[in-house]
Amino acid sequence: MRYLLLLFALPLYGQKSVLDEYVATAFQQNITLQQKTIQVEKAMIALKTAQSLYQPSVAFQGGYQSGEGGRSIAFPVGDLLNPVYSTLNALTKSTAFPQISNVETNFFPRDFYDVKVQTTMPLYNKDISYNKQIQEQTLSLQREDVSLYKRELVKQIKTAYYNYLLSLGLVKVYENSLNLALEGKKVNEKLLANGKGLPAYLLRSDSEIATIQAQIADAVKQEQAAQYYFNFLLNRELRAEIRIDFEVEKAVAGVYSVVPGVREELSLLSKSINIQETVLKMNESFYLPKLNGFVNLGSQSTLNNISSKSGYYFFGLQMDIPIFSGKRNLYKVKQTQLDIASAKNALDLSTKQFNMATEIAQKNVQSSIVSFQASTKSYEAAAAYLRLIEKGYKEGVSTYLETVDARNQWMNAQINYQLKQFNVLIAAAAYEREAASYPL
């Protein structure tokens, strides 16, 4: 009756259990969670990169050129001016106007330099704005993915912890059964010494003891495996000690206190739809112009002719307006629209599936509680039956085979009790996961 009362009692959420402490440790140390946290940091950097596109870009550029030979251009300056100069010298009876030669100039500059500081800045570009929104939504999606893994990790840790406690309980059950078998062997030895027992009973006792010892060995292996897996989830040394300061009955009592929340999977799908809708807006704005401005401050001249006149500034605007691209932009818009429609269908289907999974998990909890209540009664009945048979065997009323059978019933009932008890907790952990109720 006390179990029935415990099953409907409310837990004390203000008290942090040892299991909650292990969950907090896993949130800090789990390797997979650390990897997902890195993805969040990368998304944060991508967002900062998108925000930086609004700012101007400043770069220093410099160049030096010099060469000879190759193509050239001839300027017949002498042929044009020498006749004029000769006439002027004759008129002035002087040599004030000397003869000059024709000029031939190469295309290659000699000792020419050009250094400048170039500043460019987007003045109007909707793609930058949409890209920033997409990166913000991607960051939110990555954070939601971390929460999703945390939710699953909580379930795995709780299940692993319960399995470890279950393995400890089974070892104790087998050890208690071994103690009873050893005590039964002593009774048989005393009865045989007093001429009231049979040698066959001793052989049966040895066989029973050997069987239980083998079961203990298997249970110890399961305990070690459960310990290794639990520590693996926490990224600890596999043989690290696990605290067992845990009240199973109080944990069972809090099964019905689960309050459903919002599943991260649905939030991820919803955020994915938001990203695709932003992409759609960006694709639909393909016809909008892109306007950039630039300013260059620099100096250019030949190395042997540097002066104050060598400095210069140069600024301008650059506009890009798409005219025709073979309808590729329109096809991209249509494709994005279909992706959004498909994602919305997936969200609707997933919502129904998760609601169904939550209902099934809740039914499993209820079923496991009923089974646990039945195992409690079976265990109490088996314990009472064992006491009566052992008393009767000592008084010569019951046979030894009845004693062995009663011990087996008691052991199996206790094992079943342990299994059903932790099945309630494991089912509750599954329901808690499906209901997304654990506070992250």
C-alpha positions in Angstrom: 0.0 0.0 0.0 2.9 2.4 0.7 4.0 2.0 -2.9 0.6 3.1 -4.1 0.9 6.2 -2.0 4.4 6.9 -3.2 3.4 6.6 -6.9 1.0 9.5 -6.6 3.2 11.7 -4.4 4.8 14.9 -5.8 8.6 15.2 -5.9 10.6 17.9 -4.3 12.0 19.8 -7.3 13.9 22.2 -5.1 16.3 19.5 -4.1 19.0 18.7 -6.6 19.5 15.0 -6.8 22.8 13.2 -7.4 21.5 12.3 -10.9 20.9 15.9 -11.7 24.5 16.6 -10.7 25.6 13.9 -13.1 23.5 15.4 -15.9 25.2 18.8 -15.2 28.6 17.1 -15.4 27.7 15.5 -18.7 26.6 18.9 -20.1 30.2 20.1 -19.4 32.2 17.1 -20.3 30.4 15.0 -23.0 32.5 14.9 -26.1 29.6 15.0 -28.6 28.1 17.9 -26.8 31.4 19.7 -27.0 31.5 19.1 -30.7 28.1 20.6 -31.1 29.1 23.6 -29.0 31.9 24.2 -31.5 29.4 24.3 -34.3 27.5 27.0 -32.4 30.7 29.0 -32.0 31.3 28.6 -35.8 27.8 29.9 -36.5 28.4 32.9 -34.2 31.6 33.7 -36.2 29.6 33.3 -39.5 27.1 35.8 -38.1 29.8 38.3 -37.2 31.2 37.9 -40.7 27.8 38.7 -42.2 27.5 41.8 -40.0 31.0 43.0 -41.1 29.8 43.2 -44.7 28.1 46.4 -43.8 31.4 48.0 -42.9 33.8 49.6 -45.5 36.8 47.7 -46.7 40.1 49.5 -46.8 43.2 48.1 -48.6 46.6 49.4 -49.5 47.6 48.7 -53.1 50.9 49.5 -54.7 52.6 48.8 -58.0 55.8 49.5 -59.9 56.5 49.1 -63.6 59.5 49.6 -65.8 60.6 48.2 -69.2 62.1 48.7 -72.6 61.6 47.4 -76.1 58.5 45.9 -77.5 56.0 47.9 -79.3 56.6 51.6 -79.8 55.0 54.7 -81.4 56.9 57.3 -83.5 56.2 61.1 -83.2 57.6 63.0 -86.3 58.2 66.1 -84.3 61.5 66.9 -86.2 59.8 66.5 -89.6 57.0 68.9 -88.5 59.0 71.6 -86.7 62.4 71.7 -88.4 61.2 73.5 -91.5 59.5 76.1 -89.4 62.6 76.5 -87.2 64.8 76.9 -90.3 62.6 79.7 -91.6 62.6 81.4 -88.2 66.4 81.3 -88.0 66.6 82.8 -91.6 64.3 85.6 -90.7 66.0 86.4 -87.4 69.5 85.7 -88.8 70.2 83.6 -85.7 70.3 80.1 -84.4 67.7 80.5 -81.7 65.6 77.7 -83.1 67.8 74.5 -83.2 66.9 71.5 -85.2 65.2 68.6 -83.3 65.0 64.9 -83.9 61.9 62.7 -84.4 60.7 61.0 -81.2 60.1 57.2 -80.8 58.4 56.1 -77.5 57.9 52.6 -76.1 54.6 51.5 -74.6 56.4 50.2 -71.5 56.7 52.8 -68.8 60.1 53.3 -67.2 60.3 53.5 -63.3 56.6 54.1 -63.0 54.9 53.6 -59.6 51.3 53.8 -58.4 50.5 53.5 -54.7 47.0 54.1 -53.2 44.7 53.4 -50.3 41.4 52.1 -51.7 38.2 52.2 -49.7 35.0 50.4 -50.9 31.6 50.3 -49.2 28.3 48.8 -50.1 25.6 51.5 -50.2 22.6 49.4 -51.2 22.6 45.6 -51.3 19.6 43.6 -50.0 21.6 40.3 -50.2 23.8 41.5 -47.3 20.7 42.1 -45.2 19.1 38.8 -46.0 22.4 37.0 -45.5 22.7 38.5 -42.0 19.2 37.2 -41.2 20.0 33.8 -42.5 23.1 33.6 -40.3 21.1 34.8 -37.2 18.6 32.0 -37.9 21.3 29.5 -38.4 22.9 30.4 -35.1 19.5 29.9 -33.4 19.1 26.6 -35.2 22.5 25.4 -34.0 21.7 26.3 -30.4 18.5 24.4 -30.7 20.4 21.4 -32.0 22.6 21.6 -28.8 19.4 21.6 -26.7 18.1 18.6 -28.7 21.3 16.6 -28.0 21.1 17.6 -24.3 17.6 16.3 -24.1 18.6 13.0 -25.6 21.7 12.9 -23.3 19.6 13.3 -20.2 17.6 10.3 -21.2 20.7 8.2 -21.9 22.3 9.2 -18.6 19.2 8.5 -16.6 18.7 5.1 -18.3 22.4 4.2 -17.9 22.2 5.2 -14.2 19.1 3.2 -13.6 20.6 0.2 -15.3 23.7 0.5 -13.1 21.6 0.6 -10.0 19.6 -2.3 -11.3 22.7 -4.3 -11.8 23.8 -3.5 -8.3 20.4 -4.7 -7.0 20.6 -7.9 -8.9 24.1 -8.7 -7.5 22.7 -8.2 -4.0 19.7 -10.4 -4.8 22.0 -13.2 -6.0 24.3 -12.7 -3.0 21.4 -13.0 -0.6 20.2 -16.1 -2.4 23.7 -17.5 -2.1 23.7 -16.8 1.6 20.4 -18.7 1.9 21.8 -21.6 -0.1 24.9 -21.7 2.1 22.7 -21.7 5.2 20.5 -24.4 3.7 23.6 -26.5 3.1 24.6 -26.1 6.7 21.2 -27.3 7.8 21.5 -30.3 5.5 24.9 -31.1 6.9 23.5 -31.0 10.5 20.5 -33.1 9.6 22.8 -35.6 7.9 25.1 -35.7 10.9 22.0 -36.4 13.1 20.9 -39.2 10.7 17.9 -37.3 9.5 19.2 -36.0 6.1 20.2 -37.5 2.8 23.6 -37.2 1.0 21.6 -36.3 -2.2 20.5 -33.1 -0.4 24.1 -32.0 0.0 24.8 -32.7 -3.7 21.7 -30.6 -4.6 22.9 -27.8 -2.2 26.3 -27.8 -4.0 24.6 -27.6 -7.4 22.4 -24.8 -6.2 25.4 -22.8 -4.8 27.4 -23.3 -8.0 24.5 -22.1 -10.1 24.0 -18.9 -8.0 27.8 -18.2 -8.0 27.7 -18.3 -11.9 24.7 -15.9 -11.8 26.6 -13.6 -9.5 29.6 -13.6 -12.0 27.3 -12.7 -14.8 25.6 -10.0 -12.8 29.0 -8.5 -11.8 29.9 -8.3 -15.6 26.7 -6.5 -16.3 27.4 -4.1 -13.4 30.8 -3.3 -14.9 29.4 -2.8 -18.3 26.8 -0.5 -17.0 29.4 1.4 -15.0 31.6 1.8 -18.1 28.8 3.1 -20.3 27.6 5.6 -17.7 31.1 7.0 -17.3 31.6 7.1 -21.0 28.6 9.3 -21.3 30.1 11.7 -18.8 33.5 11.5 -20.5 35.1 10.1 -17.3 37.5 7.3 -16.6 35.6 4.1 -17.2 36.2 2.7 -13.7 35.4 6.0 -11.9 33.2 5.5 -8.9 29.5 6.2 -9.3 27.6 7.7 -6.4 24.5 5.7 -5.4 23.0 8.3 -3.1 19.7 7.9 -4.8 16.3 7.1 -3.4 14.5 4.8 -5.8 11.2 5.0 -4.2 11.2 8.8 -4.2 12.2 8.7 -7.9 9.3 6.4 -8.6 7.0 8.8 -6.7 7.7 11.6 -9.2 6.7 9.8 -12.3 3.4 11.5 -12.7 4.8 15.0 -12.2 6.1 15.3 -15.8 4.9 18.5 -17.5 5.2 18.4 -21.3 7.2 21.1 -23.1 8.1 22.0 -26.6 10.2 19.4 -28.5 13.4 20.7 -30.0 12.8 18.7 -33.1 9.7 20.7 -33.9 11.5 23.9 -33.1 14.3 22.9 -35.5 11.9 22.2 -38.3 10.2 25.5 -37.7 13.5 27.4 -37.7 14.5 25.6 -40.9 11.3 26.9 -42.5 12.1 30.4 -41.4 15.6 30.1 -43.0 14.1 28.9 -46.2 11.5 31.7 -46.2 14.4 34.2 -45.8 16.2 32.6 -48.7 13.0 32.9 -50.7 12.8 36.6 -50.0 16.5 37.0 -51.1 15.9 35.1 -54.3 12.7 37.1 -55.1 14.8 40.4 -54.7 17.1 39.4 -57.6 15.8 42.4 -59.7 17.0 45.0 -57.1 20.2 46.9 -58.0 23.4 46.7 -56.0 25.2 50.0 -55.4 28.8 50.3 -54.2 31.0 53.3 -53.6 34.8 53.6 -53.7 37.5 56.2 -52.9 41.1 56.0 -53.9 43.8 58.2 -52.3 47.3 57.7 -53.8 50.3 58.9 -55.7 51.6 57.9 -59.1 54.6 59.1 -61.1 58.1 58.0 -62.2 60.7 57.5 -59.5 62.8 60.4 -60.9 59.9 62.8 -61.0 58.2 62.6 -57.6 56.6 65.9 -56.6 53.5 67.3 -54.9 51.6 66.9 -58.1 52.1 63.2 -57.9 49.3 62.8 -55.3 45.7 62.2 -56.4 42.2 61.1 -55.3 39.7 59.2 -57.3 36.1 58.2 -56.3 33.1 56.8 -57.9 29.9 54.7 -57.7 29.3 51.3 -59.2 25.8 49.9 -59.9 24.9 46.4 -60.9 21.3 45.8 -62.3 20.5 42.3 -63.6 18.6 42.3 -66.9 18.4 38.7 -68.2 19.8 35.4 -66.9 17.8 32.8 -68.8 15.1 32.7 -66.0 17.5 31.1 -63.6 16.4 33.4 -60.9 12.7 32.6 -61.4 13.5 28.9 -61.3 15.4 29.3 -58.1 12.4 31.1 -56.5 10.1 28.3 -57.6 12.5 25.7 -56.2 12.6 27.5 -52.8 8.9 27.7 -52.7 8.6 23.9 -53.1 11.2 23.4 -50.4 9.1 25.5 -48.0 6.0 23.5 -48.8 7.8 20.2 -48.3 9.2 21.5 -45.0 5.8 22.5 -43.7 4.4 19.1 -44.5 7.3 17.5 -42.7 6.6 19.8 -39.7 2.9 18.8 -39.6 3.7 15.1 -39.9 6.4 15.3 -37.2 4.1 17.1 -34.9 1.6 14.3 -35.2 4.3 11.6 -34.8 5.8 13.2 -31.7 2.3 13.6 -30.1 1.7 10.0 -30.7 5.1 9.0 -29.3 4.4 11.1 -26.2 1.1 9.4 -25.7 2.6 5.9 -26.1 5.4 6.8 -23.7 2.9 7.9 -21.1 0.9 4.6 -21.6 4.2 2.7 -21.1 4.7 4.5 -17.8 1.2 3.6 -16.6 1.7 0.0 -17.7 5.1 -0.3 -16.0 3.6 1.1 -12.7 0.8 -1.6 -12.8 3.4 -4.2 -13.4 5.5 -2.9 -10.6 2.6 -3.0 -8.2 1.9 -6.6 -9.2 5.6 -7.5 -8.7 5.5 -5.9 -5.2 2.7 -8.2 -4.2 4.4 -11.2 -5.7 7.6 -10.4 -3.9 5.9 -10.1 -0.6 4.0 -13.3 -1.1 7.2 -15.2 -2.1 9.1 -13.9 0.9 6.2 -15.0 3.2 6.1 -18.4 1.5 9.8 -18.9 1.9 9.6 -18.2 5.6 6.9 -20.7 6.1 8.7 -23.4 4.1 12.0 -22.9 5.8 10.3 -23.1 9.2 8.5 -26.2 8.1 11.7 -27.8 6.8 13.5 -27.3 10.1 10.5 -28.8 11.9 10.4 -31.7 9.5 7.1 -30.8 7.9 8.4 -29.6 4.5 10.7 -31.4 2.2 14.1 -30.0 1.0 12.8 -29.8 -2.6 10.0 -27.5 -1.4 12.7 -25.4 0.3 14.7 -25.1 -2.9 11.6 -24.3 -4.9 10.6 -21.6 -2.4 14.1 -20.0 -2.5 14.0 -20.0 -6.3 10.5 -18.4 -6.2 11.8 -15.8 -3.7 14.9 -15.0 -5.8 12.9 -14.8 -9.1 10.3 -12.6 -7.4 12.9 -10.3 -6.0 14.6 -10.1 -9.4 11.3 -9.3 -11.0 10.6 -6.7 -8.4 14.0 -5.0 -9.2 13.3 -5.1 -12.9 9.8 -3.8 -12.7 10.9 -1.1 -10.3 13.6 0.3 -12.6 11.4 -0.3 -15.6 9.1 2.4 -14.1 12.1 4.8 -13.9 13.4 3.9 -17.4 9.9 4.4 -18.9 9.6 7.7 -17.0 12.9 8.8 -18.5 11.6 7.9 -21.9 8.4 9.8 -21.3 10.3 12.8 -20.0 12.3 12.7 -23.2 9.3 12.5 -25.4 7.5 15.2 -23.5 10.6 17.5 -23.5 10.0 18.3 -19.8 13.5 18.2 -18.3 14.7 21.7 -17.5 17.9 22.3 -19.6 
